[in-house]
């Protein structure tokens, strides 16, 4: 089993920054690719960013490219999402996810390949 716990969300004005963290515990050796997703009320959960096991490969949704940076520190079992120049449309609950599959597989197959999920942390961007 893997447990994921997000932190770092909050209220920020447009143009501001937040850094989200995701602490993993349990059988973390089973994790490969990891990612961030977000979900606004009444909408489907959408992909934000993903990262390979080594951290050498990353992918971003077009809507956040150039503003958000995903990273991981495997020695600390922690995933990060640095969010800069936040916009009101970034407002959502942000979820950390981990997969048993590798980076290329999760990018091709999508959200269904993520096996573990955190409980989410709320990010609200005021206009």
BAVOZA-959621 format. One record per residue: residue in one letter; residue number from 0; z, x, y of N, C-alpha, C, O in turn. Coordinates in steps of 0.02 Angstrom, whole numbers, plus 50000, padded with zeros to 5 digits. Layout:
% residues N
A NUM Z X Y Z X Y Z X Y Z X Y
...
***
This chain:
% residues 127
X 0 50000 50042 49941 50000 50000 50000 50000 50044 50062 50027 50099 50062
X 1 49969 50018 50115 49968 50051 50180 49992 50001 50232 49971 49943 50233
X 2 50036 50024 50276 50059 49984 50331 50035 50015 50396 50038 50076 50405
X 3 50011 49973 50442 49985 49996 50506 50022 49959 50562 50029 49898 50559
X 4 50045 49995 50611 50081 49966 50667 50052 49991 50732 50054 50051 50747
X 5 50025 49945 50772 49996 49963 50837 50049 49962 50891 50099 49927 50886
X 6 50037 50001 50943 50080 50000 51002 50039 50023 51062 49984 50050 51054
X 7 50065 50013 51121 50034 50037 51182 49999 49985 51224 49975 50001 51278
X 8 49995 49924 51200 49963 49872 51239 50006 49852 51298 50064 49871 51304
X 9 49976 49812 51342 50012 49789 51401 49965 49759 51452 49907 49746 51438
X 10 49992 49748 51511 49955 49720 51567 49934 49776 51614 49974 49818 51634
X 11 49870 49777 51631 49843 49829 51675 49791 49798 51721 49758 49749 51703
X 12 49784 49825 51780 49733 49801 51827 49665 49830 51809 49660 49883 51778
X 13 49612 49794 51828 49545 49818 51817 49536 49888 51845 49558 49903 51900
X 14 49504 49931 51805 49495 50000 51824 49549 50046 51798 49542 50107 51802
X 15 49602 50018 51770 49656 50058 51744 49644 50082 51673 49591 50070 51645
X 16 49694 50115 51646 49689 50145 51579 49749 50127 51536 49804 50116 51561
X 17 49737 50125 51471 49789 50118 51422 49772 50162 51362 49714 50175 51348
X 18 49823 50184 51326 49814 50221 51264 49850 50184 51208 49911 50178 51209
X 19 49812 50159 51160 49840 50125 51103 49852 50175 51047 49814 50222 51037
X 20 49906 50164 51010 49922 50204 50951 49928 50160 50891 49947 50101 50896
X 21 49913 50187 50832 49920 50152 50769 49954 50199 50720 49924 50249 50699
X 22 50015 50184 50702 50053 50225 50655 50044 50199 50585 50057 50140 50571
X 23 50023 50242 50539 50012 50223 50470 50068 50250 50426 50093 50305 50437
X 24 50086 50210 50376 50137 50232 50328 50119 50204 50260 50073 50164 50253
X 25 50156 50226 50209 50142 50206 50141 50093 50255 50109 50100 50316 50117
X 26 50045 50228 50072 49998 50269 50036 49940 50290 50080 49882 50272 50069
X 27 49956 50329 50131 49907 50349 50181 49853 50395 50152 49800 50402 50181
X 28 49867 50426 50095 49818 50469 50063 49757 50430 50041 49703 50459 50031
X 29 49764 50365 50033 49708 50323 50011 49661 50304 50068 49606 50280 50055
X 30 49681 50315 50129 49640 50295 50187 49582 50343 50197 49588 50403 50185
X 31 49526 50316 50218 49469 50356 50236 49450 50340 50309 49484 50362 50355
X 32 49398 50301 50318 49380 50282 50386 49433 50236 50417 49467 50200 50381
X 33 49439 50239 50482 49483 50194 50518 49446 50167 50579 49395 50195 50601
X 34 49471 50112 50605 49437 50082 50662 49483 50039 50704 49540 50025 50686
X 35 49456 50019 50761 49489 49972 50806 49444 49911 50813 49383 49917 50821
X 36 49475 49853 50811 49442 49789 50823 49481 49751 50875 49540 49765 50887
X 37 49449 49703 50906 49485 49661 50954 49464 49588 50946 49410 49573 50921
X 38 49509 49544 50967 49497 49473 50960 49527 49435 51019 49587 49438 51031
X 39 49485 49400 51055 49507 49357 51109 49518 49287 51081 49490 49270 51030
X 40 49560 49247 51114 49574 49180 51089 49511 49139 51080 49468 49136 51124
X 41 49505 49107 51022 49448 49065 51007 49385 49102 50987 49333 49070 50975
X 42 49388 49168 50983 49329 49207 50966 49340 49246 50901 49397 49256 50880
X 43 49286 49268 50871 49290 49307 50810 49313 49378 50826 49303 49403 50882
X 44 49343 49410 50777 49362 49479 50784 49299 49523 50788 49253 49515 50748
X 45 49297 49568 50837 49238 49609 50848 49254 49683 50844 49309 49705 50860
X 46 49205 49720 50822 49210 49793 50815 49215 49826 50883 49180 49808 50930
X 47 49260 49875 50888 49267 49915 50949 49247 49987 50937 49204 50014 50973
X 48 49277 50019 50887 49264 50090 50874 49285 50107 50803 49327 50073 50774
X 49 49255 50159 50775 49272 50183 50708 49270 50259 50708 49238 50290 50750
X 50 49306 50288 50659 49310 50360 50654 49313 50380 50580 49344 50345 50540
X 51 49281 50436 50563 49281 50461 50495 49347 50493 50478 49390 50503 50521
X 52 49356 50508 50414 49418 50538 50390 49435 50602 50427 49493 50612 50447
X 53 49387 50645 50437 49398 50709 50470 49401 50703 50546 49426 50748 50580
X 54 49377 50647 50572 49371 50639 50644 49306 50666 50673 49295 50662 50733
X 55 49263 50692 50631 49201 50723 50655 49149 50672 50675 49104 50688 50714
X 56 49154 50611 50649 49105 50559 50665 49140 50500 50697 49193 50479 50674
X 57 49110 50473 50749 49137 50414 50783 49081 50366 50798 49022 50385 50801
X 58 49099 50303 50809 49051 50252 50829 49086 50203 50875 49146 50191 50869
X 59 49047 50176 50923 49075 50131 50972 49030 50071 50982 48969 50075 50976
X 60 49061 50015 50998 49022 49958 51021 48991 49975 51088 49020 50012 51128
X 61 48931 49949 51101 48897 49963 51163 48939 49944 51224 48935 49976 51277
X 62 48979 49892 51217 49018 49866 51273 49073 49914 51296 49097 49908 51352
X 63 49093 49961 51253 49147 50006 51270 49125 50079 51272 49165 50122 51292
X 64 49064 50093 51253 49040 50162 51251 49044 50194 51320 49023 50165 51370
X 65 49071 50254 51322 49080 50290 51384 49146 50276 51418 49166 50312 51464
X 66 49181 50224 51396 49246 50207 51425 49304 50218 51376 49359 50237 51397
X 67 49291 50205 51312 49343 50211 51261 49331 50272 51218 49273 50292 51207
X 68 49384 50302 51193 49379 50359 51147 49427 50349 51089 49487 50339 51099
X 69 49400 50350 51028 49441 50345 50968 49456 50415 50942 49412 50459 50944
X 70 49516 50426 50917 49534 50490 50888 49588 50478 50835 49617 50424 50832
X 71 49602 50529 50795 49655 50523 50745 49688 50590 50735 49658 50643 50745
X 72 49751 50588 50716 49790 50647 50700 49818 50634 50630 49868 50601 50621
X 73 49784 50661 50580 49802 50648 50511 49871 50677 50493 49906 50650 50451
X 74 49889 50733 50524 49954 50762 50511 50011 50715 50533 50065 50717 50505
X 75 49997 50674 50584 50046 50626 50608 50033 50555 50583 50069 50509 50600
X 76 49981 50547 50542 49962 50481 50517 49954 50430 50573 49979 50374 50569
X 77 49919 50451 50625 49913 50409 50685 49841 50406 50709 49806 50456 50711
X 78 49820 50346 50726 49755 50333 50756 49765 50314 50829 49815 50281 50847
X 79 49719 50334 50872 49724 50320 50943 49662 50287 50970 49607 50295 50943
X 80 49670 50250 51024 49614 50225 51063 49631 50234 51137 49674 50199 51164
X 81 49597 50281 51169 49604 50291 51240 49555 50245 51276 49495 50249 51264
X 82 49580 50202 51319 49540 50153 51353 49543 50167 51428 49596 50163 51458
X 83 49486 50183 51457 49481 50198 51528 49436 50147 51563 49396 50114 51530
X 84 49443 50142 51628 49403 50095 51668 49401 50026 51637 49348 49997 51626
X 85 49460 50000 51623 49465 49935 51589 49438 49879 51633 49444 49879 51694
X 86 49407 49830 51599 49377 49773 51631 49411 49709 51606 49438 49709 51550
X 87 49409 49655 51645 49439 49592 51621 49413 49570 51553 49450 49541 51514
X 88 49350 49583 51538 49322 49563 51474 49348 49604 51415 49334 49587 51358
X 89 49387 49656 51429 49421 49693 51376 49484 49659 51353 49514 49679 51303
X 90 49506 49607 51387 49566 49571 51370 49561 49542 51299 49514 49504 51285
X 91 49608 49560 51256 49607 49538 51186 49667 49566 51151 49703 49609 51177
X 92 49679 49541 51090 49725 49574 51045 49686 49629 51009 49633 49616 50981
X 93 49713 49688 51008 49680 49745 50977 49713 49762 50911 49774 49767 50907
X 94 49672 49769 50860 49696 49781 50792 49672 49847 50765 49613 49865 50772
X 95 49716 49884 50734 49701 49944 50698 49683 49926 50626 49713 49880 50598
X 96 49635 49961 50597 49615 49947 50528 49600 50012 50491 49578 50061 50522
X 97 49611 50011 50426 49597 50069 50384 49558 50047 50323 49568 49992 50297
X 98 49514 50091 50299 49471 50075 50243 49478 50127 50188 49491 50186 50201
X 99 49470 50105 50126 49464 50150 50069 49396 50183 50068 49386 50235 50036
X 100 49348 50153 50102 49279 50178 50104 49269 50228 50160 49310 50232 50206
X 101 49216 50266 50155 49199 50315 50205 49165 50286 50265 49147 50227 50267
X 102 49155 50328 50315 49128 50308 50379 49060 50274 50374 49050 50221 50403
X 103 49014 50304 50339 48947 50276 50335 48948 50208 50300 48908 50164 50318
X 104 48991 50199 50252 48996 50136 50217 49022 50080 50262 48995 50026 50264
X 105 49075 50094 50299 49103 50042 50342 49057 50025 50399 49054 49968 50421
X 106 49019 50074 50424 48972 50060 50477 48914 50018 50452 48887 49976 50489
X 107 48894 50028 50390 48839 49989 50363 48862 49920 50340 48827 49871 50352
X 108 48919 49917 50308 48942 49854 50278 48984 49811 50324 48985 49750 50316
X 109 49018 49840 50371 49054 49801 50421 49127 49789 50406 49158 49823 50366
X 110 49153 49738 50439 49224 49724 50441 49254 49711 50372 49312 49725 50360
X 111 49214 49685 50326 49239 49668 50259 49261 49729 50219 49297 49722 50170
X 112 49240 49788 50239 49258 49849 50204 49325 49879 50228 49347 49929 50200
X 113 49355 49850 50277 49421 49873 50299 49475 49838 50257 49476 49776 50252
X 114 49519 49877 50227 49566 49852 50178 49635 49836 50207 49670 49792 50181
X 115 49654 49871 50259 49721 49864 50288 49716 49851 50362 49673 49878 50397
X 116 49762 49809 50387 49761 49789 50457 49831 49790 50486 49880 49774 50452
X 117 49836 49809 50549 49898 49803 50586 49906 49732 50613 49863 49690 50604
X 118 49962 49721 50645 49978 49654 50671 49948 49641 50740 49948 49584 50762
X 119 49924 49693 50772 49892 49685 50837 49938 49701 50895 49999 49694 50891
X 120 49907 49722 50949 49942 49733 51012 49900 49704 51069 49839 49715 51071
X 121 49931 49667 51114 49895 49631 51165 49878 49677 51224 49920 49713 51249
X 122 49815 49674 51245 49791 49707 51305 49766 49654 51353 49721 49616 51336
X 123 49794 49652 51412 49773 49605 51463 49753 49643 51525 49792 49682 51552
X 124 49692 49631 51548 49665 49665 51607 49657 49614 51662 49617 49567 51655
X 125 49693 49623 51716 49691 49576 51772 49633 49593 51818 49619 49652 51832
X 126 49598 49542 51842 49541 49551 51886 49563 49559 51959 49521 49568 52003
***
